[in-house]
Amino acid sequence: MNVNKNAKQVNLIRIKENRNFEIQYFFEFGTEKLCRKMSDDGQSK
């Protein structure tokens, strides 16, 4: 799973076995100023 931020949107992207990318989830925020960390087990810190 790969995390990508683009302006107000955060995308969770899966790299498939054939090396294609597929957006699994996306989150739209009301601001471009986001600052968070994610731990190894996927929990927000």
VOBA-1610 file (N, C-alpha, C; in pm, whole numbers, padded with zeros to 5 digits, always signed):
BEGIN
Met+00086-00116+00000Met+00000+00000+00000Met+00090+00123+00000Asn+00055+00219-00080Asn+00132+00341-00095Asn+00040+00458-00057Val+00093+00560+00008Val+00016+00678+00046Val+00064+00796-00038Asn-00029+00869-00099Asn+00003+00982-00184Asn-00086+01099-00146Lys-00027+01219-00132Lys-00106+01339-00105Lys-00098+01430-00227Asn-00214+01477-00271Asn-00222+01568-00385Asn-00322+01678-00349Ala-00270+01797-00320Ala-00353+01912-00279Ala-00435+01875-00157Lys-00569+01871-00168Lys-00658+01843-00055Lys-00696+01696-00046Gln-00638+01613-00128Gln-00676+01472-00134Gln-00560+01382-00093Val-00589+01280-00013Val-00492+01177+00023Val-00541+01046-00038Asn-00453+00977-00110Asn-00487+00853-00178Asn-00411+00737-00116Leu-00479+00625-00098Leu-00414+00499-00061Leu-00413+00414-00186Ile-00293+00385-00236Ile-00277+00321-00366Ile-00213+00183-00349Arg-00272+00085-00413Arg-00219-00051-00410Arg-00144-00077-00540Ile-00026-00138-00529Ile+00050-00180-00647Ile+00015-00326-00671Lys-00047-00352-00785Lys-00094-00486-00816Lys+00021-00573-00867Glu-00002-00704-00875Glu+00102-00798-00917Glu+00157-00767-01056Asn+00073-00713-01145Asn+00119-00680-01280Asn+00180-00540-01287Arg+00211-00482-01168Arg+00276-00352-01151Arg+00188-00233-01190Asn+00059-00255-01205Asn-00035-00146-01225Asn-00074-00089-01089Phe-00114+00037-01088Phe-00155+00104-00966Phe-00307+00111-00960Glu-00363+00094-00840Glu-00507+00100-00822Glu-00536+00178-00694Ile-00616+00285-00706Ile-00653+00363-00587Ile-00755+00282-00508Gln-00720+00247-00384Gln-00809+00171-00297Gln-00905+00264-00222Tyr-00851+00373-00170Tyr-00930+00471-00094Tyr-00877+00609-00123Phe-00963+00709-00113Phe-00917+00847-00118Phe-00998+00928-00019Phe-00933+01027+00039Phe-00993+01112+00140Phe-00977+01257+00097Glu-01087+01328+00094Glu-01087+01471+00055Glu-01095+01554+00183Phe-01000+01647+00200Phe-00996+01733+00317Phe-01026+01876+00277Gly-01066+01958+00372Gly-01099+02097+00344Gly-00980+02189+00341Thr-00860+02134+00354Thr-00738+02215+00354Thr-00624+02137+00288Glu-00527+02210+00240Glu-00408+02146+00183Glu-00301+02125+00289Lys-00321+02180+00408Lys-00220+02174+00514Lys-00249+02056+00605Leu-00191+01942+00573Leu-00209+01820+00651Leu-00074+01775+00703Cys-00071+01732+00826Cys+00053+01683+00886Cys+00018+01571+00982Arg+00038+01446+00942Arg+00011+01329+01025Arg+00115+01223+00998Lys+00128+01130+01090Lys+00216+01015+01073Lys+00133+00889+01085Met+00176+00785+01016Met+00111+00656+01028Met+00215+00556+01077Ser+00178+00477+01175Ser+00269+00378+01231Ser+00276+00255+01141Asp+00366+00163+01174Asp+00382+00041+01095Asp+00256-00044+01093Asp+00172-00036+01200Asp+00050-00115+01203Asp-00070-00039+01147Gly-00048+00079+01085Gly-00154+00153+01018Gly-00235+00245+01106Gln-00197+00259+01231Gln-00269+00346+01323Gln-00212+00489+01313Ser-00298+00587+01315Ser-00256+00727+01309Ser-00191+00764+01441Lys-00088+00849+01433Lys-00020+00897+01555Lys-00037+01046+01567
//
